[in-house]
Amino acid sequence: MNCGLKDMPIDACRRCGGEVVQKSRPRLAVVGSVLIVAALVGAVWPILWAPAFVTGLTGAYLLAWVAIGRGRWCRGCKRFDGV
Ligand SMILES: [Zn+2]
């Protein structure tokens, strides 16, 4: 039952019992890395520190999602499933 680009419900959440979907881990890792590189480049200019910080945090969150959450996302908790 692989629908290609669509997210597949793979499991029930252990916290809320909601639907857990599996995102593409390579894609999350690529996007996270790009955001971190963009943040490092942006951090060169003090005027961009605030957006660079937010961008870097977002990238770190995506990489944590890949590493800790294994690309799993709960639609009930609205967060990655790291349990
Ligand atoms: Zn949940």
PDB file of the backbone (N, CA, C, O) and the ligand in Angstrom, with CONECT records:
HET     ZN  A 101       1
ATOM      1  N   MET A   1       0.815  -1.207   0.000  1.00  0.00           N
ATOM      2  CA  MET A   1       0.000   0.000   0.000  1.00  0.00           C
ATOM      3  C   MET A   1       0.853   1.264   0.000  1.00  0.00           C
ATOM      4  O   MET A   1       0.616   2.174   0.794  1.00  0.00           O
ATOM      5  N   ASN A   2       1.810   1.321  -0.855  1.00  0.00           N
ATOM      6  CA  ASN A   2       2.647   2.520  -0.917  1.00  0.00           C
ATOM      7  C   ASN A   2       2.101   3.457  -1.987  1.00  0.00           C
ATOM      8  O   ASN A   2       2.099   3.134  -3.175  1.00  0.00           O
ATOM      9  N   CYS A   3       1.636   4.622  -1.543  1.00  0.00           N
ATOM     10  CA  CYS A   3       1.003   5.555  -2.473  1.00  0.00           C
ATOM     11  C   CYS A   3       1.999   6.577  -3.005  1.00  0.00           C
ATOM     12  O   CYS A   3       1.594   7.670  -3.400  1.00  0.00           O
ATOM     13  N   GLY A   4       3.277   6.255  -3.027  1.00  0.00           N
ATOM     14  CA  GLY A   4       4.256   7.160  -3.599  1.00  0.00           C
ATOM     15  C   GLY A   4       4.517   8.370  -2.737  1.00  0.00           C
ATOM     16  O   GLY A   4       5.151   8.265  -1.688  1.00  0.00           O
ATOM     17  N   LEU A   5       4.025   9.536  -3.176  1.00  0.00           N
ATOM     18  CA  LEU A   5       4.357  10.781  -2.499  1.00  0.00           C
ATOM     19  C   LEU A   5       3.517  11.020  -1.252  1.00  0.00           C
ATOM     20  O   LEU A   5       3.863  11.863  -0.424  1.00  0.00           O
ATOM     21  N   LYS A   6       2.425  10.293  -1.112  1.00  0.00           N
ATOM     22  CA  LYS A   6       1.566  10.541   0.044  1.00  0.00           C
ATOM     23  C   LYS A   6       2.164   9.938   1.304  1.00  0.00           C
ATOM     24  O   LYS A   6       2.837   8.908   1.257  1.00  0.00           O
ATOM     25  N   ASP A   7       1.904  10.603   2.447  1.00  0.00           N
ATOM     26  CA  ASP A   7       2.364  10.070   3.715  1.00  0.00           C
ATOM     27  C   ASP A   7       1.494   8.884   4.108  1.00  0.00           C
ATOM     28  O   ASP A   7       0.267   8.933   4.021  1.00  0.00           O
ATOM     29  N   MET A   8       2.152   7.832   4.535  1.00  0.00           N
ATOM     30  CA  MET A   8       1.409   6.649   4.937  1.00  0.00           C
ATOM     31  C   MET A   8       1.209   6.634   6.446  1.00  0.00           C
ATOM     32  O   MET A   8       2.171   6.810   7.193  1.00  0.00           O
ATOM     33  N   PRO A   9      -0.001   6.430   6.902  1.00  0.00           N
ATOM     34  CA  PRO A   9      -0.174   6.150   8.337  1.00  0.00           C
ATOM     35  C   PRO A   9       0.481   4.815   8.630  1.00  0.00           C
ATOM     36  O   PRO A   9       0.166   3.819   7.979  1.00  0.00           O
ATOM     37  N   ILE A  10       1.397   4.772   9.608  1.00  0.00           N
ATOM     38  CA  ILE A  10       2.110   3.529   9.851  1.00  0.00           C
ATOM     39  C   ILE A  10       1.799   2.955  11.220  1.00  0.00           C
ATOM     40  O   ILE A  10       2.044   1.773  11.465  1.00  0.00           O
ATOM     41  N   ASP A  11       1.261   3.775  12.116  1.00  0.00           N
ATOM     42  CA  ASP A  11       1.177   3.336  13.494  1.00  0.00           C
ATOM     43  C   ASP A  11       0.212   4.223  14.267  1.00  0.00           C
ATOM     44  O   ASP A  11      -0.241   5.255  13.771  1.00  0.00           O
ATOM     45  N   ALA A  12      -0.090   3.808  15.473  1.00  0.00           N
ATOM     46  CA  ALA A  12      -0.861   4.661  16.375  1.00  0.00           C
ATOM     47  C   ALA A  12       0.096   5.256  17.392  1.00  0.00           C
ATOM     48  O   ALA A  12       1.028   4.591  17.843  1.00  0.00           O
ATOM     49  N   CYS A  13      -0.138   6.520  17.753  1.00  0.00           N
ATOM     50  CA  CYS A  13       0.745   7.216  18.686  1.00  0.00           C
ATOM     51  C   CYS A  13       0.642   6.609  20.085  1.00  0.00           C
ATOM     52  O   CYS A  13      -0.438   6.249  20.553  1.00  0.00           O
ATOM     53  N   ARG A  14       1.808   6.507  20.739  1.00  0.00           N
ATOM     54  CA  ARG A  14       1.803   5.939  22.088  1.00  0.00           C
ATOM     55  C   ARG A  14       1.372   6.958  23.148  1.00  0.00           C
ATOM     56  O   ARG A  14       1.039   6.595  24.276  1.00  0.00           O
ATOM     57  N   ARG A  15       1.385   8.247  22.761  1.00  0.00           N
ATOM     58  CA  ARG A  15       0.973   9.278  23.716  1.00  0.00           C
ATOM     59  C   ARG A  15      -0.516   9.571  23.613  1.00  0.00           C
ATOM     60  O   ARG A  15      -1.215   9.617  24.625  1.00  0.00           O
ATOM     61  N   CYS A  16      -1.005   9.771  22.382  1.00  0.00           N
ATOM     62  CA  CYS A  16      -2.398  10.204  22.236  1.00  0.00           C
ATOM     63  C   CYS A  16      -3.240   9.216  21.448  1.00  0.00           C
ATOM     64  O   CYS A  16      -4.454   9.393  21.344  1.00  0.00           O
ATOM     65  N   GLY A  17      -2.616   8.166  20.884  1.00  0.00           N
ATOM     66  CA  GLY A  17      -3.384   7.199  20.106  1.00  0.00           C
ATOM     67  C   GLY A  17      -3.724   7.689  18.712  1.00  0.00           C
ATOM     68  O   GLY A  17      -4.465   7.035  17.979  1.00  0.00           O
ATOM     69  N   GLY A  18      -3.171   8.862  18.342  1.00  0.00           N
ATOM     70  CA  GLY A  18      -3.456   9.453  17.039  1.00  0.00           C
ATOM     71  C   GLY A  18      -2.685   8.769  15.922  1.00  0.00           C
ATOM     72  O   GLY A  18      -1.909   7.839  16.144  1.00  0.00           O
ATOM     73  N   GLU A  19      -2.921   9.253  14.734  1.00  0.00           N
ATOM     74  CA  GLU A  19      -2.317   8.671  13.543  1.00  0.00           C
ATOM     75  C   GLU A  19      -0.872   9.148  13.399  1.00  0.00           C
ATOM     76  O   GLU A  19      -0.602  10.348  13.462  1.00  0.00           O
ATOM     77  N   VAL A  20       0.057   8.205  13.205  1.00  0.00           N
ATOM     78  CA  VAL A  20       1.470   8.535  13.009  1.00  0.00           C
ATOM     79  C   VAL A  20       1.840   8.264  11.562  1.00  0.00           C
ATOM     80  O   VAL A  20       1.580   7.177  11.046  1.00  0.00           O
ATOM     81  N   VAL A  21       2.444   9.243  10.902  1.00  0.00           N
ATOM     82  CA  VAL A  21       2.863   9.048   9.521  1.00  0.00           C
ATOM     83  C   VAL A  21       4.386   9.053   9.451  1.00  0.00           C
ATOM     84  O   VAL A  21       5.062   9.587  10.330  1.00  0.00           O
ATOM     85  N   GLN A  22       4.911   8.450   8.392  1.00  0.00           N
ATOM     86  CA  GLN A  22       6.360   8.358   8.200  1.00  0.00           C
ATOM     87  C   GLN A  22       6.775   9.303   7.077  1.00  0.00           C
ATOM     88  O   GLN A  22       6.364   9.129   5.930  1.00  0.00           O
ATOM     89  N   LYS A  23       7.586  10.296   7.407  1.00  0.00           N
ATOM     90  CA  LYS A  23       8.107  11.198   6.387  1.00  0.00           C
ATOM     91  C   LYS A  23       9.375  10.609   5.787  1.00  0.00           C
ATOM     92  O   LYS A  23      10.002   9.723   6.368  1.00  0.00           O
ATOM     93  N   SER A  24       9.740  11.117   4.616  1.00  0.00           N
ATOM     94  CA  SER A  24      10.956  10.661   3.967  1.00  0.00           C
ATOM     95  C   SER A  24      12.170  11.182   4.724  1.00  0.00           C
ATOM     96  O   SER A  24      12.411  12.389   4.746  1.00  0.00           O
ATOM     97  N   ARG A  25      12.948  10.278   5.352  1.00  0.00           N
ATOM     98  CA  ARG A  25      14.087  10.717   6.150  1.00  0.00           C
ATOM     99  C   ARG A  25      15.190  11.377   5.338  1.00  0.00           C
ATOM    100  O   ARG A  25      15.721  12.405   5.758  1.00  0.00           O
ATOM    101  N   PRO A  26      15.555  10.809   4.167  1.00  0.00           N
ATOM    102  CA  PRO A  26      16.584  11.506   3.370  1.00  0.00           C
ATOM    103  C   PRO A  26      16.171  12.927   3.016  1.00  0.00           C
ATOM    104  O   PRO A  26      16.996  13.840   3.031  1.00  0.00           O
ATOM    105  N   ARG A  27      14.896  13.113   2.698  1.00  0.00           N
ATOM    106  CA  ARG A  27      14.449  14.457   2.321  1.00  0.00           C
ATOM    107  C   ARG A  27      14.504  15.395   3.521  1.00  0.00           C
ATOM    108  O   ARG A  27      14.900  16.553   3.382  1.00  0.00           O
ATOM    109  N   LEU A  28      14.111  14.908   4.702  1.00  0.00           N
ATOM    110  CA  LEU A  28      14.190  15.735   5.903  1.00  0.00           C
ATOM    111  C   LEU A  28      15.635  16.103   6.202  1.00  0.00           C
ATOM    112  O   LEU A  28      15.930  17.240   6.571  1.00  0.00           O
ATOM    113  N   ALA A  29      16.543  15.130   6.041  1.00  0.00           N
ATOM    114  CA  ALA A  29      17.953  15.367   6.333  1.00  0.00           C
ATOM    115  C   ALA A  29      18.537  16.398   5.372  1.00  0.00           C
ATOM    116  O   ALA A  29      19.322  17.258   5.771  1.00  0.00           O
ATOM    117  N   VAL A  30      18.146  16.304   4.100  1.00  0.00           N
ATOM    118  CA  VAL A  30      18.655  17.254   3.103  1.00  0.00           C
ATOM    119  C   VAL A  30      18.149  18.662   3.420  1.00  0.00           C
ATOM    120  O   VAL A  30      18.926  19.617   3.429  1.00  0.00           O
ATOM    121  N   VAL A  31      16.848  18.786   3.680  1.00  0.00           N
ATOM    122  CA  VAL A  31      16.280  20.100   3.979  1.00  0.00           C
ATOM    123  C   VAL A  31      16.903  20.675   5.252  1.00  0.00           C
ATOM    124  O   VAL A  31      17.233  21.859   5.302  1.00  0.00           O
ATOM    125  N   GLY A  32      17.066  19.831   6.288  1.00  0.00           N
ATOM    126  CA  GLY A  32      17.672  20.285   7.534  1.00  0.00           C
ATOM    127  C   GLY A  32      19.095  20.775   7.320  1.00  0.00           C
ATOM    128  O   GLY A  32      19.492  21.806   7.863  1.00  0.00           O
ATOM    129  N   SER A  33      19.866  20.028   6.524  1.00  0.00           N
ATOM    130  CA  SER A  33      21.252  20.425   6.259  1.00  0.00           C
ATOM    131  C   SER A  33      21.308  21.742   5.500  1.00  0.00           C
ATOM    132  O   SER A  33      22.136  22.605   5.792  1.00  0.00           O
ATOM    133  N   VAL A  34      20.409  21.891   4.511  1.00  0.00           N
ATOM    134  CA  VAL A  34      20.386  23.129   3.732  1.00  0.00           C
ATOM    135  C   VAL A  34      20.058  24.316   4.634  1.00  0.00           C
ATOM    136  O   VAL A  34      20.664  25.380   4.505  1.00  0.00           O
ATOM    137  N   LEU A  35      19.104  24.138   5.545  1.00  0.00           N
ATOM    138  CA  LEU A  35      18.731  25.225   6.450  1.00  0.00           C
ATOM    139  C   LEU A  35      19.894  25.610   7.354  1.00  0.00           C
ATOM    140  O   LEU A  35      20.119  26.794   7.606  1.00  0.00           O
ATOM    141  N   ILE A  36      20.644  24.608   7.850  1.00  0.00           N
ATOM    142  CA  ILE A  36      21.769  24.901   8.737  1.00  0.00           C
ATOM    143  C   ILE A  36      22.870  25.631   7.977  1.00  0.00           C
ATOM    144  O   ILE A  36      23.463  26.579   8.493  1.00  0.00           O
ATOM    145  N   VAL A  37      23.142  25.189   6.746  1.00  0.00           N
ATOM    146  CA  VAL A  37      24.153  25.872   5.931  1.00  0.00           C
ATOM    147  C   VAL A  37      23.706  27.312   5.660  1.00  0.00           C
ATOM    148  O   VAL A  37      24.504  28.245   5.740  1.00  0.00           O
ATOM    149  N   ALA A  38      22.408  27.478   5.335  1.00  0.00           N
ATOM    150  CA  ALA A  38      21.878  28.817   5.081  1.00  0.00           C
ATOM    151  C   ALA A  38      22.022  29.686   6.330  1.00  0.00           C
ATOM    152  O   ALA A  38      22.339  30.871   6.228  1.00  0.00           O
ATOM    153  N   ALA A  39      21.787  29.098   7.513  1.00  0.00           N
ATOM    154  CA  ALA A  39      21.911  29.840   8.765  1.00  0.00           C
ATOM    155  C   ALA A  39      23.360  30.258   8.997  1.00  0.00           C
ATOM    156  O   ALA A  39      23.624  31.384   9.419  1.00  0.00           O
ATOM    157  N   LEU A  40      24.313  29.340   8.716  1.00  0.00           N
ATOM    158  CA  LEU A  40      25.733  29.658   8.909  1.00  0.00           C
ATOM    159  C   LEU A  40      26.165  30.776   7.966  1.00  0.00           C
ATOM    160  O   LEU A  40      26.929  31.664   8.346  1.00  0.00           O
ATOM    161  N   VAL A  41      25.667  30.719   6.733  1.00  0.00           N
ATOM    162  CA  VAL A  41      25.997  31.770   5.770  1.00  0.00           C
ATOM    163  C   VAL A  41      25.378  33.095   6.221  1.00  0.00           C
ATOM    164  O   VAL A  41      26.030  34.138   6.181  1.00  0.00           O
ATOM    165  N   GLY A  42      24.106  33.042   6.653  1.00  0.00           N
ATOM    166  CA  GLY A  42      23.412  34.253   7.095  1.00  0.00           C
ATOM    167  C   GLY A  42      24.036  34.856   8.338  1.00  0.00           C
ATOM    168  O   GLY A  42      23.988  36.071   8.527  1.00  0.00           O
ATOM    169  N   ALA A  43      24.631  34.011   9.202  1.00  0.00           N
ATOM    170  CA  ALA A  43      25.197  34.480  10.461  1.00  0.00           C
ATOM    171  C   ALA A  43      26.428  35.356  10.249  1.00  0.00           C
ATOM    172  O   ALA A  43      26.915  35.979  11.192  1.00  0.00           O
ATOM    173  N   VAL A  44      26.928  35.405   9.029  1.00  0.00           N
ATOM    174  CA  VAL A  44      28.081  36.257   8.732  1.00  0.00           C
ATOM    175  C   VAL A  44      27.705  37.732   8.893  1.00  0.00           C
ATOM    176  O   VAL A  44      28.534  38.554   9.284  1.00  0.00           O
ATOM    177  N   TRP A  45      26.447  38.054   8.588  1.00  0.00           N
ATOM    178  CA  TRP A  45      25.990  39.441   8.700  1.00  0.00           C
ATOM    179  C   TRP A  45      25.150  39.626   9.969  1.00  0.00           C
ATOM    180  O   TRP A  45      24.109  38.986  10.125  1.00  0.00           O
ATOM    181  N   PRO A  46      25.604  40.502  10.877  1.00  0.00           N
ATOM    182  CA  PRO A  46      24.868  40.709  12.146  1.00  0.00           C
ATOM    183  C   PRO A  46      23.396  41.028  11.933  1.00  0.00           C
ATOM    184  O   PRO A  46      22.561  40.647  12.754  1.00  0.00           O
ATOM    185  N   ILE A  47      23.059  41.725  10.839  1.00  0.00           N
ATOM    186  CA  ILE A  47      21.661  42.088  10.622  1.00  0.00           C
ATOM    187  C   ILE A  47      20.796  40.853  10.364  1.00  0.00           C
ATOM    188  O   ILE A  47      19.573  40.914  10.490  1.00  0.00           O
ATOM    189  N   LEU A  48      21.425  39.742  10.005  1.00  0.00           N
ATOM    190  CA  LEU A  48      20.675  38.517   9.700  1.00  0.00           C
ATOM    191  C   LEU A  48      20.707  37.498  10.840  1.00  0.00           C
ATOM    192  O   LEU A  48      20.224  36.375  10.693  1.00  0.00           O
ATOM    193  N   TRP A  49      21.291  37.908  11.998  1.00  0.00           N
ATOM    194  CA  TRP A  49      21.448  36.925  13.074  1.00  0.00           C
ATOM    195  C   TRP A  49      20.118  36.344  13.528  1.00  0.00           C
ATOM    196  O   TRP A  49      20.013  35.138  13.746  1.00  0.00           O
ATOM    197  N   ALA A  50      19.096  37.195  13.673  1.00  0.00           N
ATOM    198  CA  ALA A  50      17.800  36.695  14.159  1.00  0.00           C
ATOM    199  C   ALA A  50      17.194  35.677  13.193  1.00  0.00           C
ATOM    200  O   ALA A  50      16.877  34.565  13.614  1.00  0.00           O
ATOM    201  N   PRO A  51      17.022  36.017  11.910  1.00  0.00           N
ATOM    202  CA  PRO A  51      16.479  35.007  10.988  1.00  0.00           C
ATOM    203  C   PRO A  51      17.399  33.804  10.833  1.00  0.00           C
ATOM    204  O   PRO A  51      16.922  32.684  10.648  1.00  0.00           O
ATOM    205  N   ALA A  52      18.722  34.019  10.905  1.00  0.00           N
ATOM    206  CA  ALA A  52      19.654  32.898  10.778  1.00  0.00           C
ATOM    207  C   ALA A  52      19.489  31.949  11.959  1.00  0.00           C
ATOM    208  O   ALA A  52      19.567  30.730  11.803  1.00  0.00           O
ATOM    209  N   PHE A  53      19.259  32.519  13.148  1.00  0.00           N
ATOM    210  CA  PHE A  53      19.069  31.705  14.350  1.00  0.00           C
ATOM    211  C   PHE A  53      17.820  30.837  14.209  1.00  0.00           C
ATOM    212  O   PHE A  53      17.841  29.641  14.500  1.00  0.00           O
ATOM    213  N   VAL A  54      16.732  31.465  13.756  1.00  0.00           N
ATOM    214  CA  VAL A  54      15.478  30.721  13.565  1.00  0.00           C
ATOM    215  C   VAL A  54      15.653  29.632  12.510  1.00  0.00           C
ATOM    216  O   VAL A  54      15.189  28.504  12.674  1.00  0.00           O
ATOM    217  N   THR A  55      16.338  29.998  11.416  1.00  0.00           N
ATOM    218  CA  THR A  55      16.577  29.030  10.337  1.00  0.00           C
ATOM    219  C   THR A  55      17.414  27.853  10.835  1.00  0.00           C
ATOM    220  O   THR A  55      17.133  26.695  10.525  1.00  0.00           O
ATOM    221  N   GLY A  56      18.457  28.177  11.618  1.00  0.00           N
ATOM    222  CA  GLY A  56      19.323  27.128  12.158  1.00  0.00           C
ATOM    223  C   GLY A  56      18.572  26.206  13.105  1.00  0.00           C
ATOM    224  O   GLY A  56      18.761  24.990  13.086  1.00  0.00           O
ATOM    225  N   LEU A  57      17.710  26.804  13.941  1.00  0.00           N
ATOM    226  CA  LEU A  57      16.907  25.999  14.864  1.00  0.00           C
ATOM    227  C   LEU A  57      15.980  25.055  14.101  1.00  0.00           C
ATOM    228  O   LEU A  57      15.816  23.890  14.463  1.00  0.00           O
ATOM    229  N   THR A  58      15.376  25.589  13.032  1.00  0.00           N
ATOM    230  CA  THR A  58      14.488  24.772  12.213  1.00  0.00           C
ATOM    231  C   THR A  58      15.256  23.604  11.599  1.00  0.00           C
ATOM    232  O   THR A  58      14.776  22.471  11.588  1.00  0.00           O
ATOM    233  N   GLY A  59      16.456  23.892  11.089  1.00  0.00           N
ATOM    234  CA  GLY A  59      17.287  22.840  10.505  1.00  0.00           C
ATOM    235  C   GLY A  59      17.667  21.798  11.536  1.00  0.00           C
ATOM    236  O   GLY A  59      17.632  20.599  11.259  1.00  0.00           O
ATOM    237  N   ALA A  60      18.040  22.267  12.758  1.00  0.00           N
ATOM    238  CA  ALA A  60      18.411  21.344  13.826  1.00  0.00           C
ATOM    239  C   ALA A  60      17.218  20.484  14.225  1.00  0.00           C
ATOM    240  O   ALA A  60      17.361  19.301  14.534  1.00  0.00           O
ATOM    241  N   TYR A  61      16.025  21.109  14.212  1.00  0.00           N
ATOM    242  CA  TYR A  61      14.813  20.366  14.547  1.00  0.00           C
ATOM    243  C   TYR A  61      14.570  19.255  13.539  1.00  0.00           C
ATOM    244  O   TYR A  61      14.219  18.136  13.912  1.00  0.00           O
ATOM    245  N   LEU A  62      14.760  19.568  12.254  1.00  0.00           N
ATOM    246  CA  LEU A  62      14.553  18.555  11.215  1.00  0.00           C
ATOM    247  C   LEU A  62      15.548  17.411  11.361  1.00  0.00           C
ATOM    248  O   LEU A  62      15.189  16.244  11.207  1.00  0.00           O
ATOM    249  N   LEU A  63      16.823  17.759  11.664  1.00  0.00           N
ATOM    250  CA  LEU A  63      17.832  16.702  11.818  1.00  0.00           C
ATOM    251  C   LEU A  63      17.536  15.860  13.057  1.00  0.00           C
ATOM    252  O   LEU A  63      17.755  14.649  13.054  1.00  0.00           O
ATOM    253  N   ALA A  64      17.035  16.505  14.123  1.00  0.00           N
ATOM    254  CA  ALA A  64      16.655  15.755  15.328  1.00  0.00           C
ATOM    255  C   ALA A  64      15.483  14.845  15.013  1.00  0.00           C
ATOM    256  O   ALA A  64      15.394  13.724  15.515  1.00  0.00           O
ATOM    257  N   TRP A  65      14.588  15.342  14.176  1.00  0.00           N
ATOM    258  CA  TRP A  65      13.432  14.549  13.759  1.00  0.00           C
ATOM    259  C   TRP A  65      13.893  13.284  13.040  1.00  0.00           C
ATOM    260  O   TRP A  65      13.345  12.204  13.261  1.00  0.00           O
ATOM    261  N   VAL A  66      14.898  13.420  12.184  1.00  0.00           N
ATOM    262  CA  VAL A  66      15.436  12.267  11.466  1.00  0.00           C
ATOM    263  C   VAL A  66      16.118  11.304  12.439  1.00  0.00           C
ATOM    264  O   VAL A  66      15.895  10.094  12.393  1.00  0.00           O
ATOM    265  N   ALA A  67      16.972  11.876  13.340  1.00  0.00           N
ATOM    266  CA  ALA A  67      17.806  11.043  14.199  1.00  0.00           C
ATOM    267  C   ALA A  67      16.998  10.428  15.342  1.00  0.00           C
ATOM    268  O   ALA A  67      17.089   9.228  15.601  1.00  0.00           O
ATOM    269  N   ILE A  68      16.203  11.266  16.025  1.00  0.00           N
ATOM    270  CA  ILE A  68      15.487  10.803  17.216  1.00  0.00           C
ATOM    271  C   ILE A  68      14.097  10.302  16.852  1.00  0.00           C
ATOM    272  O   ILE A  68      13.643   9.266  17.337  1.00  0.00           O
ATOM    273  N   GLY A  69      13.429  11.065  15.983  1.00  0.00           N
ATOM    274  CA  GLY A  69      12.048  10.731  15.658  1.00  0.00           C
ATOM    275  C   GLY A  69      11.919   9.744  14.515  1.00  0.00           C
ATOM    276  O   GLY A  69      10.821   9.263  14.236  1.00  0.00           O
ATOM    277  N   ARG A  70      13.038   9.429  13.840  1.00  0.00           N
ATOM    278  CA  ARG A  70      13.045   8.489  12.718  1.00  0.00           C
ATOM    279  C   ARG A  70      12.033   8.868  11.633  1.00  0.00           C
ATOM    280  O   ARG A  70      11.500   8.003  10.938  1.00  0.00           O
ATOM    281  N   GLY A  71      11.776  10.175  11.498  1.00  0.00           N
ATOM    282  CA  GLY A  71      10.882  10.631  10.433  1.00  0.00           C
ATOM    283  C   GLY A  71       9.415  10.419  10.726  1.00  0.00           C
ATOM    284  O   GLY A  71       8.561  10.620   9.862  1.00  0.00           O
ATOM    285  N   ARG A  72       9.125  10.007  11.957  1.00  0.00           N
ATOM    286  CA  ARG A  72       7.731   9.742  12.299  1.00  0.00           C
ATOM    287  C   ARG A  72       7.066  10.990  12.867  1.00  0.00           C
ATOM    288  O   ARG A  72       7.652  11.702  13.682  1.00  0.00           O
ATOM    289  N   TRP A  73       5.856  11.240  12.434  1.00  0.00           N
ATOM    290  CA  TRP A  73       5.134  12.449  12.835  1.00  0.00           C
ATOM    291  C   TRP A  73       3.734  12.078  13.292  1.00  0.00           C
ATOM    292  O   TRP A  73       3.003  11.394  12.576  1.00  0.00           O
ATOM    293  N   CYS A  74       3.356  12.532  14.501  1.00  0.00           N
ATOM    294  CA  CYS A  74       2.005  12.254  14.999  1.00  0.00           C
ATOM    295  C   CYS A  74       1.093  13.418  14.626  1.00  0.00           C
ATOM    296  O   CYS A  74       1.399  14.577  14.905  1.00  0.00           O
ATOM    297  N   ARG A  75      -0.037  13.090  13.987  1.00  0.00           N
ATOM    298  CA  ARG A  75      -0.985  14.133  13.613  1.00  0.00           C
ATOM    299  C   ARG A  75      -1.802  14.578  14.817  1.00  0.00           C
ATOM    300  O   ARG A  75      -2.406  15.650  14.788  1.00  0.00           O
ATOM    301  N   GLY A  76      -1.829  13.773  15.878  1.00  0.00           N
ATOM    302  CA  GLY A  76      -2.573  14.156  17.082  1.00  0.00           C
ATOM    303  C   GLY A  76      -1.777  15.135  17.925  1.00  0.00           C
ATOM    304  O   GLY A  76      -2.301  16.175  18.324  1.00  0.00           O
ATOM    305  N   CYS A  77      -0.492  14.814  18.208  1.00  0.00           N
ATOM    306  CA  CYS A  77       0.351  15.661  19.060  1.00  0.00           C
ATOM    307  C   CYS A  77       0.937  16.827  18.285  1.00  0.00           C
ATOM    308  O   CYS A  77       1.431  17.774  18.897  1.00  0.00           O
ATOM    309  N   LYS A  78       0.900  16.791  16.959  1.00  0.00           N
ATOM    310  CA  LYS A  78       1.522  17.826  16.121  1.00  0.00           C
ATOM    311  C   LYS A  78       3.014  17.937  16.426  1.00  0.00           C
ATOM    312  O   LYS A  78       3.546  19.045  16.500  1.00  0.00           O
ATOM    313  N   ARG A  79       3.685  16.819  16.600  1.00  0.00           N
ATOM    314  CA  ARG A  79       5.127  16.820  16.838  1.00  0.00           C
ATOM    315  C   ARG A  79       5.677  15.476  16.386  1.00  0.00           C
ATOM    316  O   ARG A  79       4.932  14.530  16.132  1.00  0.00           O
ATOM    317  N   PHE A  80       7.039  15.416  16.290  1.00  0.00           N
ATOM    318  CA  PHE A  80       7.593  14.128  15.865  1.00  0.00           C
ATOM    319  C   PHE A  80       7.554  13.138  17.009  1.00  0.00           C
ATOM    320  O   PHE A  80       7.546  13.518  18.180  1.00  0.00           O
ATOM    321  N   ASP A  81       7.530  11.882  16.660  1.00  0.00           N
ATOM    322  CA  ASP A  81       7.375  10.824  17.623  1.00  0.00           C
ATOM    323  C   ASP A  81       8.745  10.331  18.058  1.00  0.00           C
ATOM    324  O   ASP A  81       9.327   9.461  17.409  1.00  0.00           O
ATOM    325  N   GLY A  82       9.270  10.881  19.157  1.00  0.00           N
ATOM    326  CA  GLY A  82      10.610  10.516  19.611  1.00  0.00           C
ATOM    327  C   GLY A  82      10.587   9.532  20.764  1.00  0.00           C
ATOM    328  O   GLY A  82      11.632   9.227  21.340  1.00  0.00           O
ATOM    329  N   VAL A  83       9.418   9.037  21.107  1.00  0.00           N
ATOM    330  CA  VAL A  83       9.322   8.136  22.261  1.00  0.00           C
ATOM    331  C   VAL A  83       9.754   6.730  21.873  1.00  0.00           C
ATOM    332  O   VAL A  83       9.742   5.827  22.710  1.00  0.00           O
TER     333      VAL A  83
HETATM  334 ZN    ZN A 101       0.306  11.640  19.416  1.00  0.00          ZN2+
END
